[in-house]
Amino acid sequence: MPAGIVQMAPDPTQFLHWRAERVSPPEALSERLLRRGDSAIVDFGRHLTGHLSFSIAGEGRGVDAPARLKLTFGEVPAEVAQPFDPYQGGLGRAWLQDEVINLDVLPAVIRMPRRYAFRYVKLEVVDTSPNYAVRIGKIQATALSSAGGDPPPLPEAVPAMLRQTDRVSIATLRDCMQTVFEDGPKRDRRLWIGDLRLQALTNYATFRSNDLVKRCLYLFAAFPREDGLVPACVFEDPEPHRGHEYIIDYAALYPAAVLDYAKATGDWNTAVDLWPVVRQQMDLLSAYVGSDGIFAAPARSWVFIDWCDALDRTAAMQGTFVYSLRQALELARHCGAPGEAAKYQQLIARMTSAARGAFYDFPRQVFVSGPKRQVSWASQAWMALSGIATAAEAAQAFRTVAAQTGAVRPGAPYLYHYVAEAMLRCGMKLEAKQLVETYWGGMVKAGADTFWEVYDPSNAGLSPYGSTQVNSYCHAWSCTPSYLLRTLNLA
Ligand code: RAM
């Protein structure tokens, strides 16, 4: 049921520049007759993934022409406040959630056929005829999620902002949990390894839909590239198949996702079953480690790490692969593969000493990456998580980057998560907590019902796709504060 009728007001003090103002209770919609050019914005009071239905009738001298309506669905106020066109984004325009429908017969009950991700719906009457107006009633949303009931709230002793952040994280995960762990219910509506891993970790601490994780792990295992590399993403329709993209660091994190699952559920049989897929990733990726012990991704391959053009990814990728080898090592031991375990252990040692030589800048006490010796948060995070840096070195390195204005900061919550986790793992609980409070807390203060795909507090216009319109505002990889709070005891 709607929570009210709102209007969107421009507001430069708001991060996304628009504010929703309540103008009337939800019943007010059906009390109005709407003519050509009239519109109303319905607020459902929370973000949801699902369907919309409503009834519509014509009133006047005669219903003598079809009614044409336009519906626009928005996760955030800005999406229904401004026209989508002209659209300049790099991704398909059809991701933007709007529809024009022509109704030949009134009255009618309309069930919009597509699934949308929204809190707000703007209804515009494009046309009726001079002889009638329309009345809209019984507007309803049906929320879809495969998640069960919400987990119990965090104790009162946890600061209010963190409890709120936890609630928003849980709502984010809930709305992404469908037949797979989707990255975002508005876009791309599919399963990606990097997102899955973080959603699964948060799921073990919240909904515990462990069979859904298992299903997703098998979907990747079922559709590898010809050489065995797992794809970066999988589509389910019209029948399950692999996406055409391959992300080196995502493939490297597949073993981590398998190990996390086995540890969280105790289902080691599944780990044993998936072990050949894990081993295959390690075989393929190990081939990229040069004789100097440095991971060199092949030309034109995609190493993601973060949405950040300026980032030099060499050190972070080295760290990711060493981290991955550690997860694979643990799996090898459980899966009865001592030969692989020994191989991984040797490679970890070789890559660790190579990385310390290549990336650690002793005088500056920070890890650097690339020919320009770039200093970034990404490099410190993955050096810490991989164990290439000792806890003391990593803690010092984080203090160094924090004080250095020129250091390349994370662009999206995905990397912010790994930074926060790395901080926790090197004893910087206070700093990790502050990071969650300011970064995710910043989105909460900006009105987020669910956490966003990209958020840079210093740049509201940031989009990896050339237009913030196509950014996703309920995005899987930003749901991890609940994991940090509930499993890693952040508070
Ligand atoms: C985008 C999505 C998704 C992410 C990939 C790398 O398409 O944001 O979540 O995993 O990029």
Boltz pocket constraint, residues with backbone or C-beta under 6 A from the ligand:
constraints:
  - pocket:
      binder: B
      contacts: [[A, 183], [A, 184], [A, 187], [A, 188], [A, 192], [A, 193], [A, 194], [A, 195], [A, 304], [A, 453], [A, 477]]
      max_distance: 6.0
